[in-house]
Amino acid sequence: MSDGASPRDGASDGVRDLDVLVLGATGFTGRLVAQQLAERAALTGVRWAVAGRSPDKLAMLLTQLGVPHVPSVVVDLQDGAALERAARRTRVLLDLAGPYSTTADAVIEACVRGGASYVDLSGEIPAVARSVRAWHEPARRAGVRVVQVSGYEALPADLAVLVACSRAARTDASAASDGTAGALGDGPGAGGPVVAVSVTTTARPPRRRMGLSDAVSGGTLQSIAEVLADDDARAAGDPAALVPDERAARRVRRTSPLSLRPRVVRGRVLGPLVPAGFIDPPVLHRTAALLAAERGVPHSPAALAEGMDIGPARLPVGALALLAATASAALQRAVLGLTRLPSPVRARVASALARVLPGSGTGPRGEVLDGWTWSVRADALTRSGARASAVLDGVGHPGYRATARMVAEVGLLLAASADDPPRTGHLTPALAVGLEGLPALAAAGLVLRED
């Protein structure tokens, strides 16, 4: 069939014959998501399918995965009606067909109209901010969830902070006296007792020589070029970009301004998160703002500090670690500086970067894909001085294998609660998963370390 949304294995009108649909399944990360779902379907019985423009490529993918019986849906991103028909077939649509700054809006609209929840791994904060403004209320009214930035940026940090802040709230004496102890709304500081949060990421790559695309997701690097070309590019450096209420946003900017400066903590040199230290903060602050709104209290943001562990601070290796952290910070500050250039200049720079950076369809294989281990630690400090922490351990290449597994598992979680979702609207990864959903992410290799 040639009219779009053409199922190889069809369903009757109005019947959702799928739990999860993977759009962009033939791209590099899309293939990894499909692989995860193929493995999980044997255990869970999930009804899933792949979607894309080329029926031949979809069929080849399913054959390579050993699941030729899985349905495929032929759909073009430019065909809104076809996208909506595809959305009406499924409970959750996983969007792996970037660039999100130019394509996500149409897919989200189709999902909201079609009654399906939406998940992607976008790190393009200006575009995500537009989606928040445009789709939070329509998605809430439709009873569906829109969940962006659901990969390595920023799901692990978002969840680790939620756990740490919840633990801190439960142990804080002042929280016990005002009824907020143990509230899910402490994250960072959403009207609760938490006043400061730090997040430290440690990544341990396999012991072998790697190129740029082996270490950093090509899709993430391409998304940086997309951000530079965005009309709202300046939002990339705004920690409050996803907090629509302007009064609350001003409090976030005042209390927790974005900082990319290297620092030394517990004898370790911390640099900005790689590849971009400005993706996670807006997501974490939105989590806090949404939880404050749920509790009917003003959003009182905590001071947030994030960093990547570069190495020990002791000499002589500490000098090299500090040099690497300083270089990374300088590069990221330069990127944010470019977002303030006139639009025509940014467009030319973005076009040049897109040509020289690794493509979004490229990525590592073998040991480089699977040989990574990493962890994300969050520490929360309450107003009274109580402290709590949480550590999430992960496996697999952060930008590829681990991200694909996380996106797939978030989709499965949303599908399982589609008939009675605890929250709806444009949610953050932490609020889509929730504390109760965290154990299910063990299937993605993401595990909460017990103290």
ABEGO torsion letter per residue (X at the ends): XAAEGBBABBBBBGBBABABBBBGAABAAAAAAAAAAAAAAAAAGBBBBBBEABAAAAAAAAAAAGBAABBBBBBBAABAAAAAAAAAABABBBBABOBAAAAAAAAAAAAAAAGBBBBBABABAAAAAAAAAAAAAAAAAAGBBBBBGABAOAAAAAAAAAAAAAAAAAABAAAAAAGABGBAABOBGBGBABABBBBBBBBBBBBBBBBAAAABBAAAAAAAAAAAABAAAAAAABAAAABABAAAAAAAAAABBBBABBBBBGGBBBBBBOABAAAAAAAAAAAAAAAAAAAGBBBBBBBBBBBBBAEBABOAAAAAAAAAAAAAAAAAAAAAAAAABBAAAAAAAAAAAAAABBBAABEBBEAAAAABBBBBBBBBBBAAGBBBBBBBBBBEBAABAAAAAAAAAAAAAAAAAAABBABBEBBBAAAAAEAAAAAAAAAAGBBBBBX
